[in-house]
Amino acid sequence: LWSGSCYLTPLLGAWLADSFFGRYNVILGFTVIYMVGMLALTLDPFLTETAGNAAPPAGNSLLYFALYVIALGTGGIKPNVSAFGAEQFDETDAQDRLEKS
C-alpha cells in the first residue's frame, strides 16, 4: 500500500506544479514535507521504545504516519526533478540536438 502511494502521489505533485505553483516551488515545499517524514521515521524507534523491545500497537502509528508523509513528499519531488534533465538541452544548439537524439 505504501509503495502504491509512492507511485500515485506524483500525479498530485505534477498537477500542482503545472497548474498552480511551478516546479521550483513544488520541489521546495515537498522537500520540506519529505524531511518531516524522514525526521518522524528517525524518531520513531526512540519514541516507541518499551522495556520489552516490542512496540505497542499505538506505537506503529508514528511509523505509518512517517511512511505516508515520505510518500507524499516523494510525490512532489519525483515528477518535477526528472523533467529538469530534458531542460538542460538547447534545441537551437546543433551539438545539444545531436546529443539529445
C-alpha positions as a Markdown table, in Angstrom:
| # | Residue | x | y | z |
|---|---|---|---|---|
| 1 | Leu | 0.0 | 0.0 | 0.0 |
| 2 | Trp | 2.8 | 2.4 | 0.8 |
| 3 | Ser | 4.7 | 1.6 | -2.4 |
| 4 | Gly | 1.5 | 2.3 | -4.4 |
| 5 | Ser | 1.2 | 5.6 | -2.7 |
| 6 | Cys | 4.7 | 6.5 | -3.9 |
| 7 | Tyr | 3.6 | 5.8 | -7.4 |
| 8 | Leu | 0.2 | 7.6 | -7.1 |
| 9 | Thr | 1.3 | 10.8 | -5.4 |
| 10 | Pro | 3.4 | 12.1 | -8.3 |
| 11 | Leu | 0.2 | 12.7 | -10.1 |
| 12 | Leu | -0.7 | 15.2 | -7.4 |
| 13 | Gly | 2.8 | 16.8 | -7.5 |
| 14 | Ala | 2.8 | 17.2 | -11.2 |
| 15 | Trp | -0.7 | 18.7 | -11.2 |
| 16 | Leu | 0.2 | 21.2 | -8.5 |
| 17 | Ala | 3.4 | 22.2 | -10.4 |
| 18 | Asp | 1.8 | 22.6 | -13.8 |
| 19 | Ser | -1.4 | 24.2 | -12.6 |
| 20 | Phe | -0.6 | 26.4 | -9.6 |
| 21 | Phe | 2.9 | 26.8 | -8.1 |
| 22 | Gly | 5.6 | 25.9 | -10.7 |
| 23 | Arg | 8.2 | 23.2 | -10.4 |
| 24 | Tyr | 10.7 | 25.0 | -8.2 |
| 25 | Asn | 8.1 | 25.9 | -5.5 |
| 26 | Val | 6.6 | 22.4 | -5.5 |
| 27 | Ile | 10.0 | 20.8 | -5.1 |
| 28 | Leu | 10.8 | 23.1 | -2.3 |
| 29 | Gly | 7.5 | 22.6 | -0.5 |
| 30 | Phe | 7.5 | 18.8 | -0.9 |
| 31 | Thr | 11.1 | 18.6 | 0.2 |
| 32 | Val | 10.1 | 20.1 | 3.5 |
| 33 | Ile | 7.3 | 17.5 | 3.7 |
| 34 | Tyr | 9.7 | 14.7 | 2.9 |
| 35 | Met | 12.1 | 15.9 | 5.5 |
| 36 | Val | 9.4 | 15.9 | 8.2 |
| 37 | Gly | 8.6 | 12.3 | 7.2 |
| 38 | Met | 12.3 | 11.3 | 7.5 |
| 39 | Leu | 12.5 | 13.0 | 10.9 |
| 40 | Ala | 9.4 | 11.2 | 12.1 |
| 41 | Leu | 10.8 | 7.9 | 10.8 |
| 42 | Thr | 14.1 | 8.6 | 12.5 |
| 43 | Leu | 12.5 | 9.4 | 15.9 |
| 44 | Asp | 10.0 | 6.5 | 15.8 |
| 45 | Pro | 12.3 | 3.9 | 17.4 |
| 46 | Phe | 13.2 | 6.3 | 20.2 |
| 47 | Leu | 9.7 | 7.4 | 21.0 |
| 48 | Thr | 8.1 | 3.9 | 20.8 |
| 49 | Glu | 10.8 | 2.0 | 22.7 |
| 50 | Thr | 9.5 | -0.1 | 25.5 |
| 51 | Ala | 11.1 | -2.3 | 28.1 |
| 52 | Gly | 10.4 | -5.5 | 26.2 |
| 53 | Asn | 11.6 | -4.1 | 22.9 |
| 54 | Ala | 8.2 | -4.7 | 21.3 |
| 55 | Ala | 6.4 | -1.6 | 20.1 |
| 56 | Pro | 2.9 | -1.2 | 21.4 |
| 57 | Pro | 0.1 | -1.2 | 18.7 |
| 58 | Ala | -0.3 | 2.6 | 19.1 |
| 59 | Gly | 3.5 | 2.9 | 18.6 |
| 60 | Asn | 3.2 | 1.8 | 15.0 |
| 61 | Ser | 1.0 | 4.8 | 14.2 |
| 62 | Leu | 4.1 | 7.1 | 14.1 |
| 63 | Leu | 5.8 | 4.6 | 11.8 |
| 64 | Tyr | 2.9 | 4.6 | 9.3 |
| 65 | Phe | 2.4 | 8.3 | 9.6 |
| 66 | Ala | 6.1 | 8.8 | 8.7 |
| 67 | Leu | 6.0 | 6.4 | 5.8 |
| 68 | Tyr | 3.0 | 8.1 | 4.2 |
| 69 | Val | 4.4 | 11.6 | 4.8 |
| 70 | Ile | 7.5 | 10.4 | 2.9 |
| 71 | Ala | 5.3 | 9.0 | 0.1 |
| 72 | Leu | 3.6 | 12.4 | -0.1 |
| 73 | Gly | 7.0 | 14.2 | -0.2 |
| 74 | Thr | 8.2 | 11.8 | -2.9 |
| 75 | Gly | 5.1 | 12.7 | -5.0 |
| 76 | Gly | 6.1 | 16.3 | -5.2 |
| 77 | Ile | 9.8 | 15.6 | -5.9 |
| 78 | Lys | 9.8 | 12.7 | -8.4 |
| 79 | Pro | 7.8 | 14.1 | -11.3 |
| 80 | Asn | 9.4 | 17.6 | -11.2 |
| 81 | Val | 13.1 | 16.8 | -10.7 |
| 82 | Ser | 13.2 | 14.3 | -13.6 |
| 83 | Ala | 11.9 | 16.9 | -16.0 |
| 84 | Phe | 15.0 | 19.1 | -15.3 |
| 85 | Gly | 17.2 | 16.8 | -17.3 |
| 86 | Ala | 15.4 | 17.5 | -20.5 |
| 87 | Glu | 15.5 | 21.2 | -20.0 |
| 88 | Gln | 19.3 | 21.2 | -20.0 |
| 89 | Phe | 19.4 | 20.8 | -23.7 |
| 90 | Asp | 19.0 | 23.7 | -26.1 |
| 91 | Glu | 17.1 | 22.8 | -29.2 |
| 92 | Thr | 18.8 | 25.6 | -31.2 |
| 93 | Asp | 22.3 | 24.4 | -30.5 |
| 94 | Ala | 23.4 | 21.7 | -33.0 |
| 95 | Gln | 25.7 | 19.9 | -30.5 |
| 96 | Asp | 22.9 | 19.7 | -28.0 |
| 97 | Arg | 20.4 | 18.5 | -30.6 |
| 98 | Leu | 22.9 | 15.8 | -31.6 |
| 99 | Glu | 23.4 | 14.7 | -28.0 |
| 100 | Lys | 19.7 | 14.6 | -27.3 |
| 101 | Ser | 18.9 | 12.3 | -30.2 |
